[in-house]
Amino acid sequence: MRSNARTELEKVILPFWLEHGIDPGHGGFHTCFDNRGRTLASTDKYTWSQGRFVWLLARAAGLADRDRLDADAAALVRHAEAGAAFLARHAIRDDATCHFVTATDGTPAAGPNGETRSVYADCFVVMGLAELAAVTAEPGWLELAEPILARAARDIDDGTAPTPPYDVPPGFAAFGPRMILLNTLLVHAEARQRLGGLPEPDRDRLDSALDVMLGHRLPDGTFVEMRPTGPGLDETLVARHRVPGHALEGLWVALHTAELLGRRDVVPDLLASVAPLCASAWDETHGGLFRYVDRAAPAAPRGHDSGTPYERLLARTWDTKLWWVHTEAAYTTALAARRYGDTGAGEWFDRIWDYTLDTFPGGADGAEWIQIRDRAGRPLDEVVALPVKDPFHIARNLLQLVELEAQP
C-alpha cells in the first residue's frame, strides 16, 4: 500500500501555490482562483485560507528539513512567516477574533453575505501560527495564537460561535465546529510539546474536546453531523443528513489525539468506524464518495425541509464529488491500515486513492487539481464554501501520507 504523494506534492501541488499564491507586495496569499486554477477571480484574502496557507508552508518546511520533501525549507519558512505577519497586522482583532476577509492590502472587509467573523477562520489562524511556532521554535507565534484559541473554544463550547459560510440551524448541535476545535487543539498541543512540554490544563482541554467530538458517534459507527437538541426534529432533513467526509476527517484527528494522550480506550471504536463511514458514502455507480447522504443509505438526504440555505445546499450538491472528502478519507484509511493493521481500511484506501488520482488532478483541463466535480467526475466550474481554491486539504493529506510512509 503505497501512494505517489511525494511526487504529486513536488511536481504539482507545491509548485502551483508557490508560483501563484504568494503575494510579495502586500504579504499574505492569493487563493481566489477558479476551480480550474487558471483565473485569479479576486485578490481578496479570506482569513480561513490565509491561516491554512501558513500551516501548509510551515508543515512542508518541516518535512523538507528532514529530507522527506525536495523543497527549500528556508524559503518555505520565510513565506510562512510573512503570511503570519500579515495575519498579525491585519486579521487579528483586539478581542481575539479574526476578520472574515480582508482586501489585498489587509483592509478589513465583509464576506459575500456580510460575514465579518467565522470561528473556523479563527481556528485556522491558530493552526497556522502554532505550526509555524513548532517549526521555527519561536514561542512568540504560539503566544499570539493563545487568546484566539481560548476565545474560539469558549464560543464553541457555549454555542455562540458564528460558523459562516454555513450557519448551524437552530435546535441543533453541529459536529463541524467540535471536530475543527479538536484539530486546532491538537496542532496547538503538538506545538507546545515541541517547545518544551504540554501543560496539564492543555492536556485536559484536549482530552475533553476529544470526548465531546466522539459524542456525535452513533452505535453503527457513523457520526451525526447535526444532532437535534430539542423535540420533534429527528425526521427533518437537517437531522437525517450525514457528512461522511467530515466524520472520516475527524477519525484521523481523534486517532492522533488518542496517541498523544495515551487514550487507547477510544481506538477500537475509531477503527470500527472506518468501514461503515466509507460504505455510507460510496457511489456504486460512478465510484467516489458523495458529499452528503441520508442516514439510511448512500442516497439523497430526505426528511422535512424548512427551506433554509443549508437545506437547499444539501439538495443541490449531495451527489457532488469533492477534493477534500477524498483526500481526508485516503489519509484516514491509510493511517488505520498502516499504523493499526486494519486490512479492511487498506482495501478502502486502495479504492479511494485510485478514484482520487483518476478524478481530481487537473491535467489538460486545469492547473493543480480540479477540486469540485459532478457525480460522474466531470469538472464543475463553481466554488464550495468560500470563493477560493483551497490550498489546504490536498496538500495536508499528501504531506501526512509522506510522513506515514516514511515511518518504519
N, C-alpha and C positions, 0 to 999 in steps of 0.2 A: 504494500500500500504506500505508493509514493506519488507526490504531486510534482509539477514543474513550477511551483510557486515562486521560487527564487528567480528563475528565468523571466517569468511574467512581470515580476516587480522590476527587475533590472532593465528589461528591454521595452516594456510598455507603460506600466503604471507610473513609476517614479519619473521617467523622462518627460511624460506629458505634464505632470504637475510642476516639476521644477522648471520647465521651459515656459509654461503658460500661466502658472498660478502665482508666482512670486511678483509682488508689486514693489520694485526697488525704490520708487519715488516717494510714496506715502507710507509704506510699510503695510503689513497685513497681506492678504491673499485675495486673488480673484478666483471665484468659484461659480459665478453665474453664467456658465456655459450651457448651450443647448444640449439635449440628450446625446447628440452625435459628437459633441466636443469640438465642433467646427466654428461656432459663433459665440463670442462673448456678448451676451444679451444685455448685461448691465454691469456697471462697476461698483454697485452697492456691495457692502460687506456684511453678511449675516454672521452675527457673533457665534451662533451654533457652529458654522463651518470654520470660522477663524480658530476657535478652540480646538476643534478636531484636527485642523491642519498642523497646529503646534504639536499636538500629541504625535501625529504621524511622523513629522520630521525628527522629533526627539527620539522616538522609538526606533526609527530607521537608523539614526546615528548610533544608537547603542548596538544594533546588530552589525553595522559596518565596523565599529570599533573592535568587535570580537571576530572579525573576518567571516561573518555569516552573510554579508551582503557586499557586493562590489560597488561601493559608493564612497564619496568624500565625507567622512564623518564630521570633520571640522566645518565644512560648508553647510551641512545639514543643521548643525548646532547654531551656526550664525543665523541661518534663515529662521529657525525656531525662536531664537532669542529676539530677533526683530519682530516676529509675529507676537510674541508675548509682550514686548514693549508697546506695540500698537494697542493691544488689549488693555494694558495698564493705563495708557494715556487716554483712550477714547471709549472703551466699552464698559469699564467697571465703574459703577456709581458709588457714591459715598455710603449708601445704605446696604452695601454688599450684595446688590443685584446687578444685573448686566443689561445694557441696552440690547434690544432685539436685533437691530440692524443699524449700521452707520453708512453714510456716504463714503465714497472712496477715500476722502481725506480725513475720515474719522468723525465727521459731524453727525451727531445722533439723528436718527430718522425713525419713521414708523414703518411697519410691515404693510403688505398689500391690503390687509383688513384693519389697519390701525393698530396692530400689535406693538407694544413697547417693551414687553418682557415675556420670556418663556423660561421656566425653571430648567428646561432641557439645555438651553443656551448657557445658563449658569453652571450646570453640571459639566458641560463640555469644556468650558473655560477652566474649571478646576482640574479636569483630567489633563488638559494640555500643560498647565502650569506645573502640576505635580510630576508629570513625566519628564518635563524639562529639568525640574529640580533634581530628580533622580539621576539623570544622565550627566548633568553638569556638576553635581554635588554642591549646588548653590541653594542654601536653605531659604534665601530671600524669595524665590519664586513660590515656595510652599507657604511661606508666611503670607504672601499676597492672596493665596488661594483659601486659606483657612476661614476667614469670615464669610466668604461666598459659600463655602461648603456648609458651614453652620446654619446660615440663613436658608439655603435650599433644603437641607434636611428638616429643619423646623417647619418650613412651609408645606413640604410633602407630608410630614407626619400629621399635621393638623388639618390637612385637606384644603389649604388655601392657595397652594401653588398654582399659578397660571401655566397652562400646558399647550399654548399655541405651537404648531398650527392646528392641533386637534383638541378642542375643549372636551373635558370629561363631562358626559351628560349628568344632570342632577340625579341623585339617587343611586350612584354607582361609585365603587372604589376601583381605580384603574391599576392594572399590572404595570403598565409602561413606566410611570414615574418611580415606582418602587424598584423595578429592575435597573433603571438607569442610575438611581441613587446607590444601589448596591455596587454597581460597576464603578461609580465615582469614588465611593468609599474604599473599594478595593485598590484602585490606582493610587489613591492617597496613602493607604496603609503600606503598599509596596514601596512607595517613595520614602515614607517615614522609616521603614526598616533599613533601607539603603543608606539613609542619612544618620543612622545611629540607633534605631530601635523603635518599636511600636509601643507607645504608652498604653497602659491598661484601659483608660477610658476610650481610646480609639479602637482598641480590640473589642471592647464591649459594644460599642456603637455598630461596628461591622457585624458582629455576631447577631445583634438584634435585627439589623436590616436583612440579614440572610433569612431569619425565621419569618419576618414579615413577607418577604417575596415568596417564600415557599408556602405561605398561607393561601396562595392562589392555585396550588397544585390540587388536582382532583384525584379521586381513587383510581380512575382509569389511566393515570399517568399524564393526561393532558393538563393544560392550565387555562383557567378562565381569565379572559382579558378584562372584562368589566363585571365585577362582582356586585350584584344588587345589595343595597344596604337598607332597602325598605320593602314593604309587601307589594304584591301584585306586579312584579317586574320580571319574573322568571321566564315568561314566554315572549318577551319583547325581542326585537331584532338585536338590540344592544346586548342583552344578556345572553342570547343564544350564539352570537358570532364568536369565532375563535381566531387568533392570530398566531398560528404555529411558528412562524419565523421569529416572533418576539420571544416565545417560550423557548425555542431552541437556542437563541442567543443567551437567554437567561440561564440555561443549563450550564454552559461553559463558565459563565461568570460565577455561578454558585459552586461549581467544582473547583475553580481556582480559589475561591474564598474558603471553601472547606479545607483545602490543602493548607492554606496559610494558617487557619485557626486550629487545625487538627480535629475538625468536625467529621470524623469518619461515620457518625451516625446517619448523616444525610446522604451519603454517597450512593447506597443501594437504590434509594428512591429516584435519585437523579439519573442514574444509569438506566433504570427501568422506564424512564420517561422518553428515552431517545427514540426507540422504535415506534411507540404509539404516536408521538408527535409527527414524525416523518410520514407515517402512514396516513395520518389525518389530513395531510395537505397534498399528498402526491396525486398528480393528474395522470390517470391510467391511459388516457387517450393521447396526449401530446407529450407527456413527461414533464418534469419540473414540479415545483411546489407553488400552490395557489397562495395568493396574498391573504385572503380571508376565506374561512369556511364556516359551515354550520356545525354545531356541536355534535350532530348525529352522523355526519358523513362529509367527505371531501366534495362538497357541492355548495351552491349559492346559499348564503345565510338566509334564514327565514325567521318569521316572527312579526309581532305587531310593530309597525313602523310609524313613528310620530313625526317624521319628516324633517329631522334635524340635518344640518350639513354633514355630520358624521355618518348618519344612516344613508344619505344619498351617496356618499363616498363608498360605503360598503357595497351598495347595489351596483354601482357603476364599475368598480375596479376589482371586484372579488377574485376574478379569474386571471388577472394580470400576473406576469412573472417578473419579479424584481430582483435586482442585483444583490441587495443586502440579505434578503431571505436566504438565498442560495449560498453565499459565501459564509454567512454565520452558521448555517446548517452544516456546511462542509467542515468547518473547524470543529464544531461540537462533535460530529460523528468521528472525525479523525482522532480527537482527544480521547473519546470514550474507547475507541478501538486500540489505539497505540499505548496509552498510559494505563488503561484499566483492563485490557484484554477482552473487550466486548466484540465478539466476532460478528454479531448481528449489526452493530454500529459500523463495523468495517465494510459490510456489504452495502449499507446505506451510503457511506462515504463514496464508494466507487460509483454508485448510481447517480448521486447528486453532483459529484465532481465532474463526471463525464458530461452530464447535461449542462453544467455551468460553462465548461470550456467550449462546448459545441454551440452555445447560445449567445453568451454575453460579449466576448471580445469583439471590438468594432470591425477589425479587418478593413475591407474595402468600403464598408458602409459608414465608418466613423472612427474618430480618434479614441484612444484609451478603450474603455468598454462602453457599449451602449446599454445603459443601466435599466431601462424600462422597456418591457416587451409585452406584446399581447399574449393570449393563451397559447397560440401556435408558435411563439418565439419571434414574431416579427417586430421590428423596432416601432415604438410609439413616440412620436415627437411631442412629448409633454413632460411635465415635471411632477415630482412627488414630494409632498410636504412643504418644501421651500422651493423657490425658483432658482435652484442651484444644481450643479452636477456635483455629486457627493465625492469628496476626496478621501473618505474615511473607511467605510466598511470593507471595500475590496482590499485596500492596502493593509488595513489592520489584520484581516483574516489571513492574507498571504504572508504577512510578517509572522503571524502566530504559527502558521504551517511550517515556515522555515525554521523557527525555533524548535517546534515539536520534532521535526525530522532530524534536527542536529543532536537531539538528546539520545543517549545510549538506550 
